[in-house]
Amino acid sequence: MDGDMLIAVPAAVLGAAGFGLATAAQQRATHEVEEAPTLSPRLIGHLLKRPMWLLGLLATIIALLMQLLALAFGAIAVVQPLLVTGVVFAAAFSSLMSRRRPDPLILFGALLCAAGIAAFLLLARPVPSATDEHLDFWGGMPLGIGLAAVVVGSIAFSAVVRHPVRVLALALATGVMYGVTAGLMKVITGQLRVGLLEPFQHLTLYAVCILGPIGFLLSQNTFQQGRMVSPAVAVITSVDPVVAVLIGVSWLGERLDYSPALLAWQCVAAAVVVAGIAFITLRGTRLLHELDQESAAAGHGRPDVAPG
């Protein structure tokens, strides 16, 4: 088990760095093209012509490979919290691309989210199941229906409400899709240990081929509609591991510790995550206001993308 963690932990951190670079690059690229309706494939067609977006795509592929490697050697509830550090990397890369120093308070809020999620899941003391190449989909049907309702409701909310908060709704839907994809990818890694052709004999692989691109397209809509990357990434990377762990418990048979004392501390950890997201959002709003004032004083238009 210790040897497995020596592979899973570094791979997860490298995956987080890759996702951080990808989100920063993709956010800049999405603001260089015409805004597209949510889930419109036309957006990808426009983005394929942007070198910055292609850099983000390459980083995404590398990050996914690292995530697969981490999931092959570690439980979802251990691997996914490490991916939350992607919000720190995203804020840092976004600032570097804007040729500005990373905002310390944004980084603090990002670390707050990462610490809260890590504590929340580690307190649960996850125990992986004996087999992870099969999922109990019918037993987890209530969870599937609930997650689908969240995704549809979030997309509908973002279409109706024109307030900037709609970006966080899209981020919520993206996080759910990413979490579901991560849970299914865990199943595929278990099937690969049986044989290279084993995944092709199950529906899981084909579900990933459908849900994965939908989640990716949602993320591009999220980045395009938000001026700062950190608030959206904080929501995505916080929701993703929670959903993945719920799938691990409901569909894969992983077990969590539900003692009253630990549940109380998990509530505290969850509150820290919410506080971190709120802190990043409020600080981001303040930074956007200051940046707009600077641009107006210099006689420039409002920038579409802000660092952090």
C-alpha positions in Angstrom: 0.0 0.0 0.0 2.8 2.5 0.8 4.5 1.7 -2.5 1.2 2.4 -4.3 0.9 5.8 -2.5 4.5 6.7 -3.7 3.1 6.5 -7.2 -0.4 7.8 -6.7 0.4 11.0 -4.7 3.1 12.4 -7.1 0.9 11.5 -10.1 -2.1 13.3 -8.6 0.0 16.4 -7.8 1.4 16.5 -11.3 -2.1 16.0 -12.6 -3.2 19.0 -10.5 -0.4 21.1 -12.0 -1.4 20.1 -15.5 -5.1 21.0 -14.9 -4.0 24.3 -13.4 -2.0 25.2 -16.5 -4.8 23.9 -18.8 -7.5 26.0 -17.1 -5.3 29.2 -17.2 -4.5 28.7 -20.9 -8.0 27.7 -21.9 -9.6 30.6 -20.1 -7.4 33.1 -21.9 -8.1 31.4 -25.2 -11.9 31.3 -24.7 -12.0 35.1 -24.4 -10.2 35.5 -27.8 -13.2 34.0 -29.7 -16.9 34.7 -30.1 -19.0 33.7 -27.1 -21.0 30.6 -27.9 -24.1 29.2 -26.3 -23.7 26.6 -23.5 -22.8 23.2 -24.8 -22.5 24.4 -28.4 -19.7 22.4 -30.2 -19.1 25.5 -32.3 -17.0 26.9 -29.5 -14.5 24.0 -29.8 -14.2 24.7 -33.6 -13.2 28.3 -32.9 -10.8 27.3 -30.1 -8.9 24.8 -32.3 -7.4 27.7 -34.1 -5.9 29.2 -31.0 -2.3 28.1 -30.0 -3.0 29.0 -26.3 -6.0 26.7 -26.3 -4.0 23.9 -27.9 -1.4 24.3 -25.2 -4.2 23.9 -22.6 -5.5 20.8 -24.5 -2.0 19.2 -24.4 -1.8 20.0 -20.6 -5.3 18.5 -20.1 -4.3 15.2 -21.8 -1.1 14.9 -19.7 -3.1 15.7 -16.6 -5.7 13.1 -17.4 -2.9 10.5 -17.9 -1.5 11.4 -14.5 -5.0 11.2 -13.0 -5.5 7.7 -14.5 -2.1 6.6 -13.1 -3.0 8.0 -9.7 -6.4 6.3 -9.7 -4.8 3.0 -10.7 -2.7 3.0 -7.5 -4.8 4.9 -5.0 -8.4 5.2 -3.8 -10.6 7.9 -5.2 -11.0 9.5 -1.8 -7.2 9.8 -1.5 -6.4 10.9 -5.1 -9.1 13.4 -5.8 -8.4 15.8 -2.8 -4.8 16.2 -4.2 -6.3 17.4 -7.4 -7.9 20.3 -5.6 -4.5 21.9 -5.5 -5.2 22.6 -9.2 -6.9 25.8 -8.1 -3.6 27.1 -6.7 -1.7 26.2 -9.8 -4.5 27.8 -12.0 -4.3 31.1 -10.0 -0.5 31.1 -10.3 -0.4 30.3 -14.0 -3.1 32.8 -14.8 -1.2 35.6 -13.0 2.1 34.6 -14.8 0.3 34.7 -18.2 -1.0 38.2 -17.3 2.6 39.2 -16.3 1.4 40.1 -12.8 2.4 38.7 -9.4 -0.1 36.2 -8.0 -2.4 37.8 -5.5 -1.5 36.3 -2.1 -5.1 36.5 -0.9 -6.4 34.5 -3.9 -3.7 31.9 -3.3 -4.7 31.8 0.4 -8.3 31.2 -0.5 -7.3 28.5 -2.9 -5.2 26.8 -0.2 -8.2 27.1 2.1 -10.3 25.2 -0.4 -7.7 22.5 -0.8 -7.1 22.1 2.9 -10.9 21.9 3.6 -11.5 19.2 0.9 -8.5 17.2 2.0 -9.5 17.3 5.6 -13.1 16.5 4.8 -12.2 13.3 2.9 -9.3 12.2 5.0 -11.5 12.4 8.1 -13.9 10.0 6.4 -11.1 7.4 6.5 -11.9 5.9 3.1 -11.5 2.1 2.7 -11.3 1.0 -1.0 -13.4 -2.0 -2.1 -11.8 -5.4 -2.8 -12.7 -5.0 -6.4 -13.1 -1.9 -8.5 -13.7 -3.2 -12.0 -17.5 -3.3 -11.6 -20.0 -0.7 -10.5 -23.3 -1.1 -8.8 -25.2 1.3 -11.1 -28.7 0.2 -10.2 -27.9 0.4 -6.5 -26.6 3.9 -7.0 -29.5 5.0 -9.2 -30.8 7.6 -6.6 -27.4 9.3 -6.7 -27.3 9.3 -10.5 -30.7 10.9 -10.7 -29.7 13.5 -8.1 -26.5 14.4 -9.9 -28.3 14.6 -13.2 -30.8 17.0 -11.6 -28.0 19.2 -10.3 -26.3 19.4 -13.8 -29.6 20.2 -15.6 -30.7 22.7 -12.9 -27.3 24.5 -13.0 -27.3 24.8 -16.7 -30.9 26.1 -16.7 -30.0 28.6 -14.0 -27.0 29.9 -16.0 -29.2 30.3 -19.0 -31.9 32.3 -17.2 -29.9 34.4 -14.8 -27.6 37.0 -16.3 -25.8 37.8 -13.0 -22.1 36.9 -12.9 -23.0 34.2 -10.4 -24.2 32.1 -13.4 -20.5 31.3 -13.9 -20.4 29.5 -10.6 -23.6 27.5 -11.6 -21.8 26.4 -14.7 -18.7 25.5 -12.6 -21.0 23.4 -10.3 -22.3 21.5 -13.3 -18.7 21.0 -14.6 -17.5 19.8 -11.2 -20.3 17.2 -11.1 -19.5 16.0 -14.6 -15.8 15.8 -13.8 -16.5 13.9 -10.6 -18.7 11.3 -12.4 -16.1 10.9 -15.0 -13.4 10.4 -12.4 -15.5 7.7 -10.7 -16.0 5.9 -14.0 -12.3 6.2 -14.8 -11.5 4.4 -11.6 -13.6 1.5 -12.8 -11.8 1.5 -16.1 -8.4 1.3 -14.4 -9.6 -1.8 -12.5 -10.8 -3.4 -15.7 -7.4 -2.7 -17.4 -5.8 -4.8 -14.7 -8.0 -7.7 -15.9 -6.9 -7.3 -19.5 -6.3 -4.6 -22.1 -9.5 -5.5 -23.9 -11.7 -5.8 -20.8 -12.9 -2.1 -20.8 -14.4 -2.6 -24.3 -16.7 -5.2 -23.0 -18.4 -2.9 -20.5 -20.6 0.2 -20.9 -18.4 2.2 -18.5 -15.8 3.1 -21.2 -18.5 4.3 -23.6 -20.2 6.4 -20.9 -16.8 8.1 -20.2 -16.5 8.8 -23.9 -19.9 10.7 -23.8 -19.8 12.3 -20.3 -16.1 13.3 -20.5 -16.5 15.6 -23.6 -19.7 17.1 -22.2 -17.9 18.0 -19.0 -15.0 19.4 -21.0 -17.3 21.6 -23.1 -19.0 22.8 -20.0 -15.7 23.8 -18.6 -14.9 25.9 -21.7 -18.3 27.6 -21.4 -17.5 28.3 -17.7 -14.1 29.8 -18.5 -15.4 31.9 -21.4 -18.2 33.5 -19.3 -16.0 34.3 -16.3 -13.3 37.0 -16.2 -11.3 35.3 -13.4 -10.3 31.7 -13.4 -9.9 31.1 -9.6 -13.6 31.3 -8.4 -14.8 28.8 -11.1 -11.8 26.5 -10.6 -12.4 26.6 -6.9 -15.9 25.3 -7.3 -15.0 22.7 -10.0 -12.1 21.3 -8.0 -14.1 21.2 -4.8 -17.2 19.6 -6.2 -15.2 17.1 -8.4 -13.7 15.1 -5.5 -16.9 15.1 -3.4 -18.9 13.7 -6.3 -16.1 11.2 -7.1 -16.1 9.9 -3.5 -19.9 9.7 -3.4 -19.6 7.5 -6.5 -16.9 5.5 -4.9 -19.2 4.8 -2.0 -22.5 4.3 -3.9 -21.3 2.6 -7.0 -17.9 1.0 -6.2 -18.4 -0.2 -2.7 -15.8 2.0 -1.0 -16.5 2.6 2.7 -16.3 5.7 4.8 -16.3 6.2 8.5 -19.6 7.8 9.7 -18.9 8.1 13.4 -20.7 11.2 15.0 -17.4 12.8 16.0 -15.9 12.6 12.5 -19.1 13.8 10.9 -18.9 16.9 13.1 -15.4 17.6 12.0 -16.3 16.9 8.4 -19.0 19.6 8.7 -16.3 22.0 9.9 -14.1 21.0 6.9 -17.0 21.6 4.5 -17.5 25.0 6.0 -13.9 25.8 5.4 -14.3 24.9 1.7 -17.4 27.1 1.4 -15.5 29.9 3.1 -12.6 29.5 0.8 -14.8 29.7 -2.3 -16.6 32.8 -0.9 -13.3 34.4 0.0 -11.9 33.8 -3.5 -15.1 35.1 -5.1 -15.2 38.3 -3.0 -11.5 39.0 -3.4 -11.8 38.4 -7.2 -14.7 40.9 -7.4 -12.6 43.4 -5.6 -9.6 42.8 -7.9 -11.8 43.1 -11.0 -13.1 46.5 -9.8 -9.6 47.7 -9.2 -8.4 46.4 -12.6 -11.3 48.1 -14.3 -10.5 51.4 -12.6 -6.8 51.1 -13.7 -7.9 50.4 -17.3 -10.3 53.4 -17.3 -7.7 55.7 -15.9 -5.2 54.6 -18.6 -7.9 55.1 -21.3 -8.2 51.4 -22.1 -11.3 49.3 -22.4 -12.3 46.8 -19.7 -10.1 43.7 -20.0 -12.0 40.5 -20.7 -9.6 38.4 -18.6 -8.2 39.3 -15.2 -5.2 37.5 -13.5 -6.0 35.1 -10.7 
